[in-house]
């Protein structure tokens, strides 16, 4: 039904252009045919542009999602089977995951710790390589 409505609109627009061309002294059939085919060409190009834009946006979102996951994921060991899984960590909510190996529900508790950054007062001198100093 939608196809019939669409074709009716296309024929209507082409017929209108043909009538206007006939009133202006042109060839109505040629203008009708050109307008009819031209609409299909324009709609095809417009749909290709929309398809390109949606694919581009989807790829951009996939890249952003991958960057987010790599920035906020940590290797976490399951409390049940002790196997490691990469888990997305979000700091403003409870972090829970289901182990990909044993399907156990796990909760992640995050704790913080502070430390004073210090610099070494001296560094010991390196031990000389005895094989190179003895000519061996």
Backbone as JSON, one array per atom type, in Angstrom:
{
  "sequence": "XXXXXXXXXXXXXXXXXXXXXXXXXXXXXXXXXXXXXXXXXXXXXXXXXXXXXXXXXXXXXXXXXXXXXXXXXXXXXXXXXXXXXXXXXXXXXXXXXXXXXXXXXXXXXXXXXXXXXXXXXXXXXXXXXXXXXXXX",
  "N": [[0.82, -1.19, 0.0], [1.96, 1.24, 0.78], [3.85, 1.5, -1.19], [2.28, 1.92, -3.46], [1.13, 4.38, -2.81], [3.43, 5.96, -2.78], [4.34, 5.73, -5.43], [2.14, 6.93, -6.68], [2.36, 9.57, -5.77], [4.81, 10.22, -6.95], [4.17, 10.01, -9.7], [2.2, 12.0, -9.76], [3.7, 14.36, -9.18], [5.43, 14.33, -11.39], [3.5, 14.53, -13.43], [2.46, 17.06, -12.9], [4.7, 18.66, -13.47], [4.9, 18.02, -16.19], [2.48, 19.14, -17.15], [2.9, 21.86, -16.59], [5.09, 22.28, -18.28], [3.83, 21.81, -20.75], [1.99, 23.92, -20.81], [3.78, 25.98, -20.97], [4.7, 25.69, -23.47], [6.35, 23.56, -24.08], [7.5, 20.14, -24.54], [5.35, 17.96, -23.22], [5.32, 15.19, -22.63], [8.02, 14.47, -22.7], [9.04, 16.07, -20.6], [7.51, 15.05, -18.5], [8.46, 12.36, -18.45], [11.19, 12.81, -17.94], [11.03, 14.07, -15.41], [9.83, 12.04, -13.94], [11.74, 9.91, -14.01], [13.91, 11.34, -13.03], [13.17, 11.85, -10.38], [13.38, 9.33, -9.21], [16.14, 8.96, -9.46], [17.12, 11.11, -7.87], [15.99, 10.42, -5.35], [17.28, 7.98, -4.94], [19.98, 8.81, -4.76], [19.74, 10.46, -2.49], [18.95, 8.58, -0.53], [21.26, 6.97, -0.53], [23.08, 8.82, 0.51], [21.98, 9.21, 3.07], [22.31, 6.61, 4.07], [25.11, 6.39, 4.04], [25.73, 8.41, 5.9], [24.51, 7.39, 8.25], [25.94, 5.0, 8.62], [28.5, 6.05, 8.99], [28.09, 7.5, 11.39], [27.41, 5.39, 13.09], [29.8, 3.93, 13.1], [31.48, 5.84, 14.28], [30.32, 5.96, 16.83], [30.82, 3.33, 17.66], [33.62, 3.38, 17.83], [33.97, 5.31, 19.83], [32.72, 3.96, 21.94], [34.39, 1.74, 22.19], [36.76, 3.02, 22.96], [35.95, 4.06, 25.42], [35.42, 1.71, 26.85], [37.99, 0.53, 26.92], [39.31, 2.4, 28.45], [38.1, 2.26, 30.94], [38.01, -0.36, 31.82], [38.95, -3.2, 33.73], [41.09, -5.96, 34.5], [39.52, -8.39, 36.3], [39.37, -10.75, 38.91], [37.34, -13.56, 39.26], [35.33, -14.24, 42.09], [34.48, -16.8, 42.59], [35.41, -18.85, 40.67], [37.99, -18.04, 40.25], [39.02, -17.13, 37.86], [40.1, -14.8, 35.37], [38.45, -11.86, 34.18], [37.69, -9.25, 31.89], [36.32, -6.32, 33.01], [34.02, -3.7, 32.85], [34.41, -0.74, 34.58], [32.6, 1.52, 36.44], [32.6, 4.43, 38.14], [30.61, 5.83, 39.51], [28.52, 4.19, 40.31], [27.19, 1.03, 41.56], [29.31, -1.68, 40.97], [28.93, -4.55, 39.27], [29.23, -7.85, 37.96], [28.76, -10.65, 35.77], [30.43, -13.62, 35.77], [32.22, -14.72, 32.97], [33.04, -17.31, 32.72], [32.1, -19.11, 34.8], [29.58, -18.19, 35.26], [28.77, -16.91, 37.61], [27.42, -14.42, 39.77], [29.08, -11.46, 40.57], [30.32, -8.94, 42.78], [31.97, -5.81, 42.81], [34.13, -4.19, 44.91], [35.48, -1.11, 45.49], [38.33, 0.32, 46.78], [40.26, 3.04, 48.1], [43.58, 4.35, 48.33], [46.18, 6.32, 49.69], [49.44, 7.69, 49.1], [52.63, 9.06, 49.85], [54.63, 10.69, 47.55], [57.93, 10.08, 46.92], [61.42, 10.85, 46.34], [64.41, 9.11, 45.49], [67.29, 9.42, 47.66], [69.88, 8.86, 46.98], [71.48, 7.01, 44.36], [72.71, 3.79, 43.95], [75.91, 3.09, 42.5], [76.33, 1.44, 39.35], [77.3, -2.02, 39.02], [80.38, -2.86, 37.62], [80.82, -4.45, 34.44], [82.47, -7.33, 34.51], [83.38, -9.06, 32.54], [83.79, -7.5, 30.25], [85.72, -5.72, 31.14], [87.95, -7.28, 31.61], [88.84, -8.05, 29.19], [87.74, -10.27, 27.96]],
  "CA": [[0.0, 0.0, 0.0], [2.85, 2.4, 0.84], [4.49, 1.6, -2.5], [1.3, 2.51, -4.38], [1.04, 5.81, -2.47], [4.67, 6.6, -3.2], [4.31, 5.83, -6.9], [1.11, 7.91, -7.03], [2.95, 10.89, -5.54], [5.83, 10.43, -7.98], [3.45, 10.28, -10.95], [1.55, 13.3, -9.61], [4.69, 15.43, -9.34], [5.86, 14.31, -12.79], [2.4, 15.04, -14.25], [2.41, 18.5, -12.69], [5.8, 19.24, -14.24], [4.52, 17.87, -17.59], [1.43, 20.13, -17.45], [3.54, 23.18, -16.6], [5.88, 22.34, -19.52], [2.89, 21.92, -21.86], [1.46, 25.29, -20.81], [4.87, 26.88, -21.36], [5.01, 25.44, -24.88], [7.34, 22.5, -24.2], [7.02, 18.78, -24.77], [4.84, 17.48, -21.94], [5.71, 13.79, -22.4], [9.46, 14.46, -22.39], [9.2, 16.62, -19.25], [6.94, 14.07, -17.57], [9.39, 11.23, -18.35], [12.4, 13.29, -17.25], [10.72, 14.31, -13.99], [9.56, 10.75, -13.31], [13.03, 9.22, -13.83], [14.75, 12.19, -12.18], [12.8, 11.66, -8.97], [13.99, 8.08, -8.74], [17.58, 9.19, -9.33], [17.33, 11.95, -6.7], [15.69, 9.65, -4.14], [18.35, 7.0, -4.78], [21.16, 9.51, -4.24], [19.44, 10.9, -1.13], [19.01, 7.4, 0.33], [22.67, 6.59, -0.39], [23.7, 9.77, 1.43], [21.5, 8.88, 4.42], [22.94, 5.36, 4.46], [26.5, 6.71, 4.34], [25.78, 9.17, 7.15], [24.19, 6.53, 9.39], [27.08, 4.09, 8.81], [29.58, 6.85, 9.57], [27.76, 7.78, 12.78], [27.49, 4.13, 13.84], [31.23, 3.63, 13.29], [32.01, 6.78, 15.26], [29.85, 5.52, 18.14], [31.55, 2.11, 18.02], [34.97, 3.78, 18.23], [33.86, 5.96, 21.13], [32.41, 2.93, 22.92], [35.6, 0.94, 22.41], [37.69, 3.83, 23.74], [35.43, 4.12, 26.79], [35.61, 0.41, 27.49], [39.4, 0.3, 27.21], [39.75, 3.3, 29.5], [37.48, 1.98, 32.23], [37.89, -1.78, 32.14], [40.05, -3.78, 34.5], [41.02, -7.42, 34.65], [39.02, -8.72, 37.64], [39.33, -12.19, 39.16], [36.06, -14.02, 39.79], [35.41, -14.71, 43.47], [34.12, -18.22, 42.64], [36.28, -19.76, 39.91], [39.33, -17.44, 40.26], [39.47, -16.83, 36.5], [40.12, -13.37, 35.1], [37.55, -11.31, 33.17], [37.76, -7.8, 31.73], [35.06, -5.78, 33.48], [33.87, -2.25, 32.76], [34.28, -0.14, 35.9], [31.97, 2.83, 36.44], [32.85, 4.85, 39.51], [29.47, 6.45, 40.19], [27.46, 3.22, 40.54], [27.65, -0.28, 42.01], [29.9, -2.45, 39.88], [28.65, -5.98, 39.36], [29.37, -8.54, 36.68], [28.57, -12.1, 35.76], [31.65, -14.24, 35.27], [32.05, -15.36, 31.67], [33.44, -18.71, 32.79], [31.25, -19.94, 35.65], [28.26, -17.53, 35.29], [28.47, -16.48, 38.97], [27.3, -12.99, 39.95], [30.15, -10.91, 41.41], [30.29, -7.51, 43.07], [33.32, -5.24, 42.9], [34.24, -3.14, 45.9], [36.65, -0.31, 45.18], [38.88, 1.07, 47.91], [41.32, 3.97, 47.7], [44.72, 4.44, 49.24], [47.06, 7.41, 49.32], [50.84, 7.52, 49.45], [53.46, 10.23, 49.6], [55.6, 10.44, 46.49], [59.28, 10.45, 47.36], [62.51, 10.66, 45.4], [65.55, 8.49, 46.2], [68.35, 10.38, 48.02], [71.06, 8.51, 46.18], [71.36, 5.78, 43.6], [74.0, 3.09, 43.98], [76.56, 3.02, 41.2], [76.19, 0.09, 38.79], [78.44, -2.94, 39.11], [80.99, -2.95, 36.29], [80.79, -5.74, 33.77], [83.83, -7.87, 34.61], [83.78, -9.73, 31.3], [84.29, -6.51, 29.31], [86.92, -5.05, 31.66], [89.08, -8.23, 31.6], [89.21, -8.33, 27.81], [87.23, -11.58, 27.52]],
  "C": [[0.87, 1.26, 0.0], [3.55, 2.6, -0.5], [3.56, 2.26, -3.51], [1.16, 4.0, -4.11], [2.27, 6.56, -2.96], [4.72, 6.76, -4.72], [3.27, 6.85, -7.36], [1.64, 9.33, -6.84], [4.0, 11.21, -6.6], [5.19, 10.75, -9.32], [2.78, 11.64, -10.89], [2.51, 14.46, -9.8], [5.16, 15.49, -10.78], [4.77, 14.86, -13.71], [2.28, 16.55, -14.11], [3.5, 19.21, -13.49], [5.5, 19.14, -15.74], [3.47, 18.89, -18.0], [2.02, 21.52, -17.53], [4.37, 23.34, -17.88], [4.97, 22.49, -20.73], [2.32, 23.34, -21.96], [2.52, 26.3, -21.23], [5.3, 26.65, -22.8], [6.05, 24.36, -25.09], [6.68, 21.16, -24.48], [6.62, 18.15, -23.43], [5.31, 16.07, -21.63], [7.19, 13.7, -22.03], [9.71, 14.98, -20.97], [8.64, 15.66, -18.2], [7.92, 12.92, -17.35], [10.66, 11.64, -17.59], [12.16, 13.5, -15.76], [10.5, 13.0, -13.26], [10.87, 10.01, -13.01], [13.93, 10.02, -12.9], [14.44, 12.04, -10.7], [13.41, 10.38, -8.41], [15.49, 8.25, -8.54], [17.87, 10.03, -8.08], [17.06, 11.2, -5.39], [16.75, 8.59, -3.88], [19.59, 7.66, -4.19], [20.94, 9.98, -2.8], [19.5, 9.73, -0.15], [20.43, 6.91, 0.52], [23.39, 7.52, 0.58], [23.27, 9.49, 2.86], [22.15, 7.61, 4.94], [24.4, 5.6, 4.84], [26.62, 7.43, 5.67], [25.48, 8.3, 8.37], [25.31, 5.52, 9.66], [28.24, 4.83, 9.46], [29.32, 7.14, 11.04], [27.85, 6.52, 13.64], [28.95, 3.75, 14.09], [31.85, 4.56, 14.31], [31.58, 6.38, 16.68], [30.56, 4.25, 18.6], [32.96, 2.44, 18.49], [34.94, 4.44, 19.6], [33.57, 4.95, 22.23], [33.64, 2.08, 23.22], [36.62, 1.72, 23.23], [37.24, 3.92, 25.2], [35.67, 2.81, 27.52], [37.07, 0.17, 27.83], [39.91, 1.21, 28.32], [39.26, 2.87, 30.88], [37.33, 0.5, 32.54], [39.16, -2.25, 32.85], [39.96, -5.29, 34.46], [40.67, -7.76, 36.1], [38.96, -10.23, 37.76], [38.0, -12.54, 39.8], [36.26, -14.57, 41.2], [35.14, -16.21, 43.57], [35.17, -19.1, 41.95], [37.71, -19.26, 39.79], [39.9, -17.22, 38.87], [39.26, -15.35, 36.23], [39.13, -13.0, 33.99], [37.79, -9.82, 33.08], [36.38, -7.23, 32.04], [35.09, -4.27, 33.36], [33.6, -1.7, 34.15], [33.7, 1.26, 35.74], [31.97, 3.31, 37.89], [31.63, 5.42, 40.22], [28.3, 5.49, 40.38], [28.06, 1.91, 41.07], [28.15, -1.07, 40.81], [29.67, -3.93, 40.14], [28.85, -6.58, 37.99], [29.09, -10.01, 36.86], [29.8, -12.7, 35.09], [31.35, -14.94, 33.94], [32.37, -16.83, 31.68], [32.44, -19.56, 33.57], [29.84, -19.36, 35.84], [27.83, -17.12, 36.7], [28.38, -14.95, 39.01], [28.37, -12.53, 40.94], [29.89, -9.43, 41.64], [31.72, -7.03, 43.22], [33.27, -4.1, 43.91], [35.56, -2.41, 45.67], [37.06, 0.45, 46.43], [39.99, 1.97, 47.38], [42.39, 4.0, 48.76], [45.6, 5.58, 48.76], [48.47, 7.1, 49.77], [51.58, 8.8, 49.11], [54.49, 9.84, 48.53], [56.95, 10.94, 46.96], [60.27, 10.19, 46.23], [63.67, 10.0, 46.15], [66.64, 9.54, 46.47], [69.63, 10.1, 47.24], [70.76, 7.23, 45.43], [72.7, 5.08, 43.65], [74.59, 3.02, 42.58], [76.47, 1.59, 40.67], [77.46, -0.73, 38.92], [79.06, -3.05, 37.72], [80.92, -4.38, 35.75], [82.21, -6.29, 33.74], [84.3, -8.54, 33.34], [84.32, -8.71, 30.32], [85.55, -5.81, 29.8], [88.13, -5.97, 31.65], [89.49, -8.62, 30.19], [88.7, -9.68, 27.32], [86.21, -11.46, 26.45]]
}
